[in-house]
Amino acid sequence: MNVTRKSLVAGVTAAGLLIGGAGVAAAATGNSSPSTSGAATASLLASVSSGDPSGGVSVAPVAGKASLSTIQARVDARVAKVTSTLTKVQAKVDASTKLTTAQKATIDGDIGTALTDLATIKTDVDGATTLADLKSVRPAIKVLRGDVQQLRGDIKTIRQGAPTPSSTT
């Protein structure tokens, strides 16, 4: 299950980057490089894993503003990357021999929901014509954030229910 665990962690982390607001933070702040520094990424991940309600999305004005098309392209690239990662994780879960059919179904359902939410966010961002339209994507991001929390909870439950290698049951 180590490969599956690593894959799931990578997928959830990638989803966390998106729902943490890296793309929408750029839209909301006008910042042309929302996650170029390691400190910004670390802060973003910390806010996502700590359950920070802002999710790393800041609305503080920034001197340089990115164009709407640049922001949309950046969000589209992130959505594509996270979608690709989640799809790969889903394939590994489906191929796993260490997970039960019910566990696979649970994780597949959570990932499927997250993929649907990502598609909704991409559609909303692509359809935006103003920064206000981009800010209106926040409710969809909150829904995605809840779905990722559900996925994390399900993974935690599955891990806790799995026998440890040292058990003599």
C-alpha positions as CSV (number, residue, x, y, z in Angstrom):
1,M,0.0,0.0,0.0
2,N,3.0,2.3,0.1
3,V,2.8,3.2,-3.6
4,T,-0.9,3.9,-3.2
5,R,-0.3,5.9,0.0
6,K,2.3,8.0,-1.7
7,S,0.1,8.5,-4.8
8,L,-2.8,9.5,-2.7
9,V,-0.7,12.0,-0.7
10,A,0.6,13.5,-4.0
11,G,-2.9,13.8,-5.4
12,V,-4.3,15.4,-2.3
13,T,-1.4,17.7,-2.1
14,A,-1.8,18.8,-5.7
15,A,-5.5,19.3,-5.1
16,G,-4.6,21.3,-2.0
17,L,-2.5,23.6,-4.1
18,L,-5.4,24.4,-6.3
19,I,-8.0,24.7,-3.6
20,G,-5.6,26.6,-1.5
21,G,-6.3,29.4,-3.8
22,A,-3.0,29.7,-5.7
23,G,-4.8,30.4,-9.0
24,V,-7.7,32.4,-7.6
25,A,-5.4,34.3,-5.3
26,A,-3.7,35.6,-8.4
27,A,-7.1,36.6,-9.8
28,A,-8.2,38.2,-6.5
29,T,-5.0,40.1,-5.8
30,G,-3.8,40.7,-9.3
31,N,-0.4,39.1,-8.4
32,S,1.3,37.8,-11.5
33,S,3.2,35.1,-9.6
34,P,1.1,33.7,-6.7
35,S,3.3,30.7,-5.9
36,T,6.8,31.4,-7.3
37,S,8.6,31.3,-3.9
38,G,9.0,28.3,-1.7
39,A,7.8,30.3,1.3
40,A,4.6,31.2,-0.5
41,T,4.0,27.5,-1.4
42,A,4.8,26.4,2.2
43,S,2.4,29.0,3.5
44,L,-0.3,27.9,1.1
45,L,0.1,24.2,2.0
46,A,0.2,25.1,5.7
47,S,-3.1,27.0,5.4
48,V,-4.7,24.2,3.5
49,S,-3.6,21.5,5.9
50,S,-4.4,23.5,9.0
51,G,-7.9,24.1,7.8
52,D,-7.4,27.9,7.5
53,P,-10.8,29.1,6.3
54,S,-9.1,31.6,3.8
55,G,-7.3,28.7,2.2
56,G,-4.5,31.0,1.3
57,V,-6.7,33.3,-0.8
58,S,-5.8,36.9,-0.2
59,V,-7.7,39.9,-1.4
60,A,-5.0,42.5,-0.5
61,P,-4.2,44.7,-3.4
62,V,-0.8,44.2,-5.1
63,A,1.1,46.7,-7.2
64,G,1.4,44.6,-10.4
65,K,-1.7,43.2,-11.9
66,A,-1.9,40.2,-14.2
67,S,-4.2,40.2,-17.2
68,L,-7.4,38.2,-17.0
69,S,-6.2,35.9,-19.8
70,T,-2.9,35.2,-18.0
71,I,-4.7,34.3,-14.8
72,Q,-7.1,32.1,-16.7
73,A,-4.3,30.3,-18.4
74,R,-2.5,29.8,-15.1
75,V,-5.6,28.4,-13.4
76,D,-6.3,26.2,-16.5
77,A,-2.7,24.8,-16.2
78,R,-3.1,24.0,-12.5
79,V,-6.5,22.4,-13.0
80,A,-5.1,20.3,-15.8
81,K,-2.1,19.2,-13.6
82,V,-4.3,18.4,-10.6
83,T,-6.8,16.5,-12.9
84,S,-4.0,14.5,-14.4
85,T,-2.6,13.7,-10.9
86,L,-6.0,12.6,-9.5
87,T,-6.7,10.5,-12.6
88,K,-3.3,8.7,-12.1
89,V,-4.1,8.2,-8.5
90,Q,-7.5,6.8,-9.3
91,A,-5.9,4.3,-11.7
92,K,-3.5,3.2,-9.0
93,V,-6.3,2.8,-6.5
94,D,-8.3,0.7,-9.0
95,A,-5.2,-1.5,-9.7
96,S,-4.4,-1.9,-6.0
97,T,-4.6,-5.4,-4.6
98,K,-4.4,-4.2,-1.0
99,L,-7.6,-2.3,-1.0
100,T,-11.1,-3.9,-0.7
101,T,-13.7,-3.2,-3.4
102,A,-15.6,-1.0,-0.9
103,Q,-12.5,1.0,-0.1
104,K,-11.7,1.4,-3.8
105,A,-15.3,2.6,-4.4
106,T,-15.1,5.1,-1.6
107,I,-11.9,6.6,-2.8
108,D,-13.0,6.5,-6.5
109,G,-16.2,8.3,-5.5
110,D,-14.3,11.0,-3.7
111,I,-11.8,11.5,-6.5
112,G,-14.6,11.5,-9.1
113,T,-16.4,14.3,-7.1
114,A,-13.2,16.3,-6.9
115,L,-12.7,15.9,-10.7
116,T,-16.2,17.1,-11.3
117,D,-15.6,20.1,-9.1
118,L,-12.3,20.9,-10.9
119,A,-14.1,20.8,-14.2
120,T,-16.7,23.2,-12.8
121,I,-14.0,25.6,-11.5
122,K,-12.2,25.5,-14.9
123,T,-15.5,26.3,-16.7
124,D,-16.3,29.2,-14.4
125,V,-12.8,30.6,-14.6
126,D,-12.7,30.3,-18.4
127,G,-16.1,32.1,-18.6
128,A,-15.0,34.9,-16.4
129,T,-14.8,38.3,-18.1
130,T,-13.8,40.4,-15.0
131,L,-11.8,40.0,-11.8
132,A,-15.2,40.1,-10.0
133,D,-16.3,37.0,-12.0
134,L,-13.1,35.3,-10.9
135,K,-13.9,36.1,-7.3
136,S,-17.3,34.5,-7.8
137,V,-15.5,31.1,-8.3
138,R,-14.8,31.0,-4.5
139,P,-17.9,29.1,-3.6
140,A,-16.9,26.3,-6.1
141,I,-13.5,26.3,-4.5
142,K,-15.1,25.9,-1.0
143,V,-17.1,22.9,-2.4
144,L,-13.9,21.4,-3.7
145,R,-12.1,22.0,-0.4
146,G,-14.9,20.1,1.4
147,D,-14.6,17.2,-1.1
148,V,-10.8,17.0,-0.6
149,Q,-11.4,17.0,3.2
150,Q,-13.8,14.1,2.7
151,L,-11.2,12.3,0.6
152,R,-8.6,12.9,3.4
153,G,-11.0,11.6,6.0
154,D,-11.8,8.5,4.0
155,I,-8.1,7.8,3.5
156,K,-7.5,8.2,7.2
157,T,-10.4,5.9,8.0
158,I,-9.1,3.3,5.6
159,R,-5.6,3.5,7.0
160,Q,-6.8,3.2,10.6
161,G,-8.8,0.2,9.7
162,A,-6.0,-1.5,7.9
163,P,-3.9,-4.0,10.0
164,T,-0.4,-3.0,10.7
165,P,2.4,-5.2,9.3
166,S,3.5,-6.1,12.9
167,S,0.1,-7.2,14.0
168,T,-0.4,-10.9,14.7
169,T,-4.1,-11.2,14.1
